[in-house]
Every structure is written in C-alpha cells, then in structure tokens.
Amino acid sequence: MPTLTVRDLDALIMDGLRVLARGADSSMEAEARTILRDGVARRLRWESATLADLSGPPSLYDLETPFVRSQDLPREVGF
C-alpha cells in the first residue's frame, strides 16, 4: 500500500487529530486516513456535480461540499 508523509503540520492540527482519534477510539494514523478518505470523496462528488445537481431543493440541501456537510453545525475553527 502506498505511503504519504505530511510534514510541517501545525500543532493545532496535530492536537485536533489526537482528540478526534481518542474520541473515535482509534489511532491518529487511522483517523487521518478516515479524514483523507472522506475529504477526497466529498471533493470528487462536488467537482463532478452538474448544474442539475445544484438546482434547488431537495438536492441542494442534500449536497455535501468540500467545506460543509449537511449534518455539521456552525462552529469556531482554531486554525
């Protein structure tokens, strides 16, 4: 399986990853894989969306963008 090394991550990102991993009862590496997998899938869905996909309810409310998921609540970001 391929390997990816990510350098120069901010301490806040590492701390956040540690918290998420602990909350999911998994390793930081497993949590990073989950975040990357979900993020890439969302970006690919968004980039392949057509105008029909974006043309109003209900599909507009169901569409997940790379930045917002329908189940996310507004929150402050510490980056």
MOPAC internal coordinates of N, CA, C and O (Angstrom, degrees):
PM7 1SCF
backbone

  N    0.0000 0     0.00 0     0.00 0    0    0    0
  C    1.4471 1     0.00 0     0.00 0    1    0    0
  C    1.5308 1   108.75 1     0.00 0    2    1    0
  O    1.2310 1   119.69 1   -40.03 1    3    2    1
  N    1.3319 1   118.20 1   139.97 1    3    2    1
  C    1.4596 1   121.23 1   179.99 1    5    3    2
  C    1.5307 1   112.31 1   -63.65 1    6    5    3
  O    1.2310 1   121.24 1   -23.69 1    7    6    5
  N    1.3162 1   115.23 1   156.31 1    7    6    5
  C    1.4631 1   122.14 1   179.61 1    9    7    6
  C    1.5177 1   109.02 1  -121.77 1   10    9    7
  O    1.2310 1   120.67 1   -36.86 1   11   10    9
  N    1.3221 1   116.32 1   143.14 1   11   10    9
  C    1.4628 1   122.97 1   177.61 1   13   11   10
  C    1.5186 1   107.66 1  -125.89 1   14   13   11
  O    1.2310 1   120.42 1   -51.56 1   15   14   13
  N    1.3243 1   116.81 1   128.44 1   15   14   13
  C    1.4541 1   121.65 1   175.12 1   17   15   14
  C    1.5215 1   107.80 1  -108.15 1   18   17   15
  O    1.2310 1   120.50 1   -51.92 1   19   18   17
  N    1.3213 1   116.64 1   128.08 1   19   18   17
  C    1.4658 1   121.77 1   179.31 1   21   19   18
  C    1.5185 1   107.29 1  -113.88 1   22   21   19
  O    1.2310 1   120.69 1   -59.60 1   23   22   21
  N    1.3115 1   116.30 1   120.40 1   23   22   21
  C    1.4575 1   121.30 1  -178.53 1   25   23   22
  C    1.5288 1   110.76 1  -104.99 1   26   25   23
  O    1.2310 1   121.10 1   -18.52 1   27   26   25
  N    1.3087 1   115.51 1   161.48 1   27   26   25
  C    1.4654 1   123.83 1   172.31 1   29   27   26
  C    1.5270 1   113.74 1    60.14 1   30   29   27
  O    1.2310 1   120.35 1  -139.41 1   31   30   29
  N    1.3274 1   116.93 1    40.59 1   31   30   29
  C    1.4568 1   119.61 1   173.64 1   33   31   30
  C    1.5194 1   109.29 1   -76.62 1   34   33   31
  O    1.2310 1   120.81 1   -39.87 1   35   34   33
  N    1.3148 1   116.06 1   140.13 1   35   34   33
  C    1.4592 1   120.80 1   177.49 1   37   35   34
  C    1.5305 1   109.94 1   -63.54 1   38   37   35
  O    1.2310 1   121.05 1   -28.84 1   39   38   37
  N    1.3096 1   115.60 1   151.16 1   39   38   37
  C    1.4638 1   120.94 1   178.12 1   41   39   38
  C    1.5222 1   110.95 1   -60.11 1   42   41   39
  O    1.2310 1   119.99 1   144.05 1   43   42   41
  N    1.3402 1   117.63 1   -35.95 1   43   42   41
  C    1.4684 1   120.92 1   178.60 1   45   43   42
  C    1.5202 1   111.33 1   -62.90 1   46   45   43
  O    1.2310 1   120.17 1   141.60 1   47   46   45
  N    1.3120 1   117.28 1   -38.40 1   47   46   45
  C    1.4608 1   120.75 1   178.48 1   49   47   46
  C    1.5227 1   109.91 1   -67.09 1   50   49   47
  O    1.2310 1   120.39 1   135.28 1   51   50   49
  N    1.3146 1   116.86 1   -44.72 1   51   50   49
  C    1.4651 1   120.27 1   179.02 1   53   51   50
  C    1.5260 1   110.95 1   -63.04 1   54   53   51
  O    1.2310 1   120.43 1   137.89 1   55   54   53
  N    1.3304 1   116.79 1   -42.11 1   55   54   53
  C    1.4644 1   120.23 1   178.09 1   57   55   54
  C    1.5302 1   110.75 1   -63.46 1   58   57   55
  O    1.2310 1   120.95 1   136.65 1   59   58   57
  N    1.3258 1   115.78 1   -43.35 1   59   58   57
  C    1.4653 1   119.90 1   178.57 1   61   59   58
  C    1.5182 1   111.96 1   -63.12 1   62   61   59
  O    1.2310 1   120.44 1   138.63 1   63   62   61
  N    1.3211 1   116.77 1   -41.37 1   63   62   61
  C    1.4578 1   121.19 1   177.82 1   65   63   62
  C    1.5252 1   110.66 1   -63.05 1   66   65   63
  O    1.2310 1   120.80 1   139.76 1   67   66   65
  N    1.3196 1   116.07 1   -40.24 1   67   66   65
  C    1.4696 1   120.82 1   178.46 1   69   67   66
  C    1.5292 1   110.58 1   -62.72 1   70   69   67
  O    1.2310 1   120.43 1   136.53 1   71   70   69
  N    1.3342 1   116.78 1   -43.47 1   71   70   69
  C    1.4666 1   121.50 1   179.49 1   73   71   70
  C    1.5312 1   110.39 1   -64.57 1   74   73   71
  O    1.2310 1   120.50 1   134.54 1   75   74   73
  N    1.3314 1   116.66 1   -45.46 1   75   74   73
  C    1.4660 1   120.10 1   179.44 1   77   75   74
  C    1.5219 1   111.57 1   -62.06 1   78   77   75
  O    1.2310 1   120.65 1   137.40 1   79   78   77
  N    1.3209 1   116.37 1   -42.60 1   79   78   77
  C    1.4611 1   120.48 1   179.99 1   81   79   78
  C    1.5284 1   110.54 1   -63.57 1   82   81   79
  O    1.2310 1   120.77 1   136.69 1   83   82   81
  N    1.3265 1   116.12 1   -43.31 1   83   82   81
  C    1.4633 1   119.79 1   179.39 1   85   83   82
  C    1.5292 1   110.09 1   -62.53 1   86   85   83
  O    1.2310 1   120.40 1   138.17 1   87   86   85
  N    1.3371 1   116.83 1   -41.83 1   87   86   85
  C    1.4647 1   121.29 1   179.29 1   89   87   86
  C    1.5159 1   113.02 1   -65.34 1   90   89   87
  O    1.2310 1   120.35 1   150.01 1   91   90   89
  N    1.3353 1   116.94 1   -29.99 1   91   90   89
  C    1.4602 1   121.52 1   178.96 1   93   91   90
  C    1.5206 1   111.52 1   -92.76 1   94   93   91
  O    1.2310 1   120.48 1  -177.67 1   95   94   93
  N    1.3208 1   116.68 1     2.33 1   95   94   93
  C    1.4627 1   123.03 1  -177.30 1   97   95   94
  C    1.5318 1   110.95 1    52.61 1   98   97   95
  O    1.2310 1   121.83 1  -131.91 1   99   98   97
  N    1.3395 1   114.10 1    48.09 1   99   98   97
  C    1.4627 1   119.97 1   179.14 1  101   99   98
  C    1.5293 1   109.14 1  -138.60 1  102  101   99
  O    1.2310 1   121.05 1    -3.32 1  103  102  101
  N    1.3117 1   115.60 1   176.68 1  103  102  101
  C    1.4618 1   120.03 1   178.49 1  105  103  102
  C    1.5313 1   109.79 1   -80.42 1  106  105  103
  O    1.2310 1   121.10 1   -18.18 1  107  106  105
  N    1.3195 1   115.50 1   161.82 1  107  106  105
  C    1.4641 1   119.84 1   175.56 1  109  107  106
  C    1.5189 1   109.95 1   -61.91 1  110  109  107
  O    1.2310 1   120.30 1   142.41 1  111  110  109
  N    1.3028 1   117.02 1   -37.59 1  111  110  109
  C    1.4649 1   120.98 1   179.19 1  113  111  110
  C    1.5224 1   110.92 1   -63.51 1  114  113  111
  O    1.2310 1   120.00 1   135.27 1  115  114  113
  N    1.3275 1   117.60 1   -44.73 1  115  114  113
  C    1.4638 1   121.23 1   179.01 1  117  115  114
  C    1.5286 1   110.35 1   -64.55 1  118  117  115
  O    1.2310 1   120.34 1   139.87 1  119  118  117
  N    1.3278 1   116.95 1   -40.13 1  119  118  117
  C    1.4617 1   120.72 1   178.89 1  121  119  118
  C    1.5199 1   110.70 1   -65.55 1  122  121  119
  O    1.2310 1   119.96 1   139.06 1  123  122  121
  N    1.3310 1   117.67 1   -40.94 1  123  122  121
  C    1.4703 1   121.18 1   177.56 1  125  123  122
  C    1.5310 1   110.30 1   -62.52 1  126  125  123
  O    1.2310 1   120.09 1   139.06 1  127  126  125
  N    1.3375 1   117.44 1   -40.94 1  127  126  125
  C    1.4681 1   120.31 1   177.14 1  129  127  126
  C    1.5225 1   111.06 1   -61.03 1  130  129  127
  O    1.2310 1   120.54 1   137.38 1  131  130  129
  N    1.3357 1   116.57 1   -42.62 1  131  130  129
  C    1.4627 1   120.83 1   179.34 1  133  131  130
  C    1.5262 1   110.80 1   -63.12 1  134  133  131
  O    1.2310 1   120.58 1   134.20 1  135  134  133
  N    1.3163 1   116.50 1   -45.80 1  135  134  133
  C    1.4699 1   120.90 1   179.97 1  137  135  134
  C    1.5225 1   110.95 1   -62.13 1  138  137  135
  O    1.2310 1   120.49 1   134.85 1  139  138  137
  N    1.3217 1   116.67 1   -45.15 1  139  138  137
  C    1.4681 1   120.07 1   179.18 1  141  139  138
  C    1.5309 1   111.24 1   -64.45 1  142  141  139
  O    1.2310 1   120.14 1   134.81 1  143  142  141
  N    1.3393 1   117.33 1   -45.19 1  143  142  141
  C    1.4622 1   120.89 1  -179.67 1  145  143  142
  C    1.5302 1   110.78 1   -59.65 1  146  145  143
  O    1.2310 1   120.36 1   131.02 1  147  146  145
  N    1.3434 1   116.91 1   -48.98 1  147  146  145
  C    1.4587 1   121.06 1  -178.70 1  149  147  146
  C    1.5236 1   111.78 1   -66.26 1  150  149  147
  O    1.2310 1   120.60 1   139.38 1  151  150  149
  N    1.3232 1   116.45 1   -40.62 1  151  150  149
  C    1.4641 1   120.65 1  -179.91 1  153  151  150
  C    1.5143 1   112.47 1   -65.65 1  154  153  151
  O    1.2310 1   120.08 1   137.41 1  155  154  153
  N    1.3119 1   117.45 1   -42.59 1  155  154  153
  C    1.4654 1   120.91 1   178.60 1  157  155  154
  C    1.5260 1   109.99 1   -65.83 1  158  157  155
  O    1.2310 1   120.07 1   137.22 1  159  158  157
  N    1.3299 1   117.48 1   -42.78 1  159  158  157
  C    1.4640 1   120.47 1   178.91 1  161  159  158
  C    1.5257 1   111.02 1   -61.00 1  162  161  159
  O    1.2310 1   120.05 1   137.11 1  163  162  161
  N    1.3460 1   117.50 1   -42.89 1  163  162  161
  C    1.4619 1   121.00 1   178.15 1  165  163  162
  C    1.5198 1   111.57 1   -62.95 1  166  165  163
  O    1.2310 1   120.73 1   134.74 1  167  166  165
  N    1.3407 1   116.20 1   -45.26 1  167  166  165
  C    1.4717 1   119.75 1   179.92 1  169  167  166
  C    1.5146 1   111.15 1   -61.58 1  170  169  167
  O    1.2310 1   119.87 1   138.00 1  171  170  169
  N    1.3246 1   117.85 1   -42.00 1  171  170  169
  C    1.4612 1   120.96 1   179.95 1  173  171  170
  C    1.5232 1   110.87 1   -65.35 1  174  173  171
  O    1.2310 1   119.87 1   138.99 1  175  174  173
  N    1.3349 1   117.85 1   -41.01 1  175  174  173
  C    1.4794 1   120.13 1   177.01 1  177  175  174
  C    1.5168 1   110.67 1   -63.18 1  178  177  175
  O    1.2310 1   120.43 1   136.52 1  179  178  177
  N    1.3226 1   116.78 1   -43.48 1  179  178  177
  C    1.4645 1   121.21 1  -178.58 1  181  179  178
  C    1.5287 1   110.84 1   -65.06 1  182  181  179
  O    1.2310 1   120.11 1   134.06 1  183  182  181
  N    1.3175 1   117.39 1   -45.94 1  183  182  181
  C    1.4618 1   120.87 1  -177.58 1  185  183  182
  C    1.5203 1   112.35 1   -68.40 1  186  185  183
  O    1.2310 1   119.83 1   154.74 1  187  186  185
  N    1.3247 1   117.92 1   -25.26 1  187  186  185
  C    1.4614 1   120.19 1   179.68 1  189  187  186
  C    1.5204 1   111.89 1   -94.08 1  190  189  187
  O    1.2310 1   119.80 1  -177.84 1  191  190  189
  N    1.3327 1   117.98 1     2.16 1  191  190  189
  C    1.4662 1   121.18 1  -178.96 1  193  191  190
  C    1.5242 1   109.92 1   -67.33 1  194  193  191
  O    1.2310 1   121.20 1   -37.64 1  195  194  193
  N    1.3191 1   115.32 1   142.36 1  195  194  193
  C    1.4635 1   121.13 1   176.95 1  197  195  194
  C    1.5248 1   109.08 1  -100.11 1  198  197  195
  O    1.2310 1   120.86 1    -8.51 1  199  198  197
  N    1.3288 1   115.97 1   171.49 1  199  198  197
  C    1.4568 1   120.32 1   177.65 1  201  199  198
  C    1.5218 1   110.38 1   -60.13 1  202  201  199
  O    1.2310 1   120.14 1   144.53 1  203  202  201
  N    1.3236 1   117.34 1   -35.47 1  203  202  201
  C    1.4702 1   120.59 1   177.90 1  205  203  202
  C    1.5278 1   110.81 1   -62.39 1  206  205  203
  O    1.2310 1   120.38 1   145.06 1  207  206  205
  N    1.3269 1   116.88 1   -34.94 1  207  206  205
  C    1.4592 1   120.25 1   178.46 1  209  207  206
  C    1.5227 1   111.23 1   -66.53 1  210  209  207
  O    1.2310 1   120.23 1   153.57 1  211  210  209
  N    1.3171 1   117.16 1   -26.43 1  211  210  209
  C    1.4637 1   121.81 1  -174.34 1  213  211  210
  C    1.5268 1   112.91 1  -102.05 1  214  213  211
  O    1.2310 1   119.68 1  -171.97 1  215  214  213
  N    1.3439 1   118.21 1     8.03 1  215  214  213
  C    1.4647 1   120.94 1  -168.17 1  217  215  214
  C    1.5227 1   114.15 1   -95.81 1  218  217  215
  O    1.2310 1   120.29 1  -127.13 1  219  218  217
  N    1.3098 1   117.05 1    52.87 1  219  218  217
  C    1.4479 1   120.12 1   168.91 1  221  219  218
  C    1.5066 1   116.03 1    99.22 1  222  221  219
  O    1.2310 1   121.69 1    -2.71 1  223  222  221
  N    1.3275 1   114.36 1   177.29 1  223  222  221
  C    1.4594 1   121.27 1  -175.83 1  225  223  222
  C    1.5246 1   110.81 1   -62.77 1  226  225  223
  O    1.2310 1   119.96 1   -28.15 1  227  226  225
  N    1.3245 1   117.68 1   151.85 1  227  226  225
  C    1.4474 1   127.03 1    -5.62 1  229  227  226
  C    1.5243 1   113.38 1   -85.09 1  230  229  227
  O    1.2310 1   119.83 1   167.60 1  231  230  229
  N    1.3365 1   117.92 1   -12.40 1  231  230  229
  C    1.4609 1   118.54 1  -173.70 1  233  231  230
  C    1.5261 1   112.65 1   -64.12 1  234  233  231
  O    1.2310 1   119.42 1   148.82 1  235  234  233
  N    1.3320 1   118.72 1   -31.18 1  235  234  233
  C    1.4624 1   120.64 1   179.31 1  237  235  234
  C    1.5224 1   110.60 1   -60.78 1  238  237  235
  O    1.2310 1   120.46 1   140.50 1  239  238  237
  N    1.3229 1   116.73 1   -39.50 1  239  238  237
  C    1.4572 1   120.40 1  -178.36 1  241  239  238
  C    1.5266 1   112.34 1   -77.29 1  242  241  239
  O    1.2310 1   120.38 1   158.24 1  243  242  241
  N    1.3121 1   116.89 1   -21.76 1  243  242  241
  C    1.4590 1   121.11 1  -178.99 1  245  243  242
  C    1.5206 1   112.53 1   -89.75 1  246  245  243
  O    1.2310 1   119.75 1   164.00 1  247  246  245
  N    1.3302 1   118.08 1   -16.00 1  247  246  245
  C    1.4596 1   121.83 1  -176.42 1  249  247  246
  C    1.5178 1   110.11 1   -71.35 1  250  249  247
  O    1.2310 1   120.70 1   -48.62 1  251  250  249
  N    1.3179 1   116.27 1   131.38 1  251  250  249
  C    1.4581 1   121.72 1   174.99 1  253  251  250
  C    1.5173 1   108.42 1  -101.95 1  254  253  251
  O    1.2310 1   120.68 1   -56.36 1  255  254  253
  N    1.3150 1   116.31 1   123.64 1  255  254  253
  C    1.4564 1   121.43 1   177.76 1  257  255  254
  C    1.5206 1   108.76 1   -92.97 1  258  257  255
  O    1.2310 1   119.93 1    -8.41 1  259  258  257
  N    1.3302 1   117.73 1   171.59 1  259  258  257
  C    1.4676 1   118.50 1   175.29 1  261  259  258
  C    1.5257 1   112.61 1   -63.00 1  262  261  259
  O    1.2310 1   120.39 1   164.19 1  263  262  261
  N    1.3328 1   116.85 1   -15.81 1  263  262  261
  C    1.4587 1   120.08 1  -172.91 1  265  263  262
  C    1.5240 1   113.61 1  -108.61 1  266  265  263
  O    1.2310 1   119.91 1   154.71 1  267  266  265
  N    1.3263 1   117.77 1   -25.29 1  267  266  265
  C    1.4599 1   120.96 1  -174.35 1  269  267  266
  C    1.5192 1   109.31 1  -136.81 1  270  269  267
  O    1.2310 1   120.80 1   -48.63 1  271  270  269
  N    1.3184 1   116.08 1   131.37 1  271  270  269
  C    1.4551 1   120.91 1   171.74 1  273  271  270
  C    1.5146 1   107.22 1  -108.22 1  274  273  271
  O    1.2310 1   120.34 1   -32.51 1  275  274  273
  N    1.3212 1   116.95 1   147.49 1  275  274  273
  C    1.4550 1   120.83 1  -175.09 1  277  275  274
  C    1.5285 1   112.45 1   -59.34 1  278  277  275
  O    1.2310 1   119.60 1   151.78 1  279  278  277
  N    1.3346 1   118.38 1   -28.22 1  279  278  277
  C    1.4574 1   120.25 1  -178.80 1  281  279  278
  C    1.5268 1   113.10 1   -89.27 1  282  281  279
  O    1.2310 1   119.44 1   175.15 1  283  282  281
  N    1.3289 1   118.67 1    -4.85 1  283  282  281
  C    1.4639 1   120.89 1  -179.37 1  285  283  282
  C    1.5223 1   111.41 1   -73.67 1  286  285  283
  O    1.2310 1   121.40 1   -38.51 1  287  286  285
  N    1.3172 1   114.92 1   141.49 1  287  286  285
  C    1.4603 1   120.92 1   172.84 1  289  287  286
  C    1.5138 1   108.67 1   -99.04 1  290  289  287
  O    1.2310 1   119.98 1   -28.65 1  291  290  289
  N    1.3364 1   117.65 1   151.35 1  291  290  289
  C    1.4770 1   118.71 1   176.05 1  293  291  290
  C    1.5243 1   110.06 1   -57.55 1  294  293  291
  O    1.2310 1   120.33 1   -38.92 1  295  294  293
  N    1.3238 1   116.97 1   141.08 1  295  294  293
  C    1.4527 1   120.66 1  -179.48 1  297  295  294
  C    1.5179 1   109.75 1  -155.19 1  298  297  295
  O    1.2310 1   121.06 1   -17.90 1  299  298  297
  N    1.3048 1   115.58 1   162.10 1  299  298  297
  C    1.4477 1   122.10 1   175.84 1  301  299  298
  C    1.5176 1   108.60 1   -84.05 1  302  301  299
  O    1.2310 1   120.47 1   -39.32 1  303  302  301
  N    1.3233 1   116.70 1   140.68 1  303  302  301
  C    1.4572 1   121.07 1   177.88 1  305  303  302
  C    1.5244 1   107.88 1  -110.23 1  306  305  303
  O    1.2310 1   120.50 1   -45.03 1  307  306  305
  N    1.3303 1   116.65 1   134.97 1  307  306  305
  C    1.4628 1   119.97 1  -174.34 1  309  307  306
  C    1.5120 1   114.27 1   -98.65 1  310  309  307
  O    1.2310 1   118.99 1  -154.49 1  311  310  309
  N    1.3295 1   119.52 1    25.51 1  311  310  309
  C    1.4629 1   120.19 1   179.91 1  313  311  310
  C    1.4965 1   110.87 1   -92.52 1  314  313  311
  O    1.2310 1   120.10 1   180.00 1  315  314  313

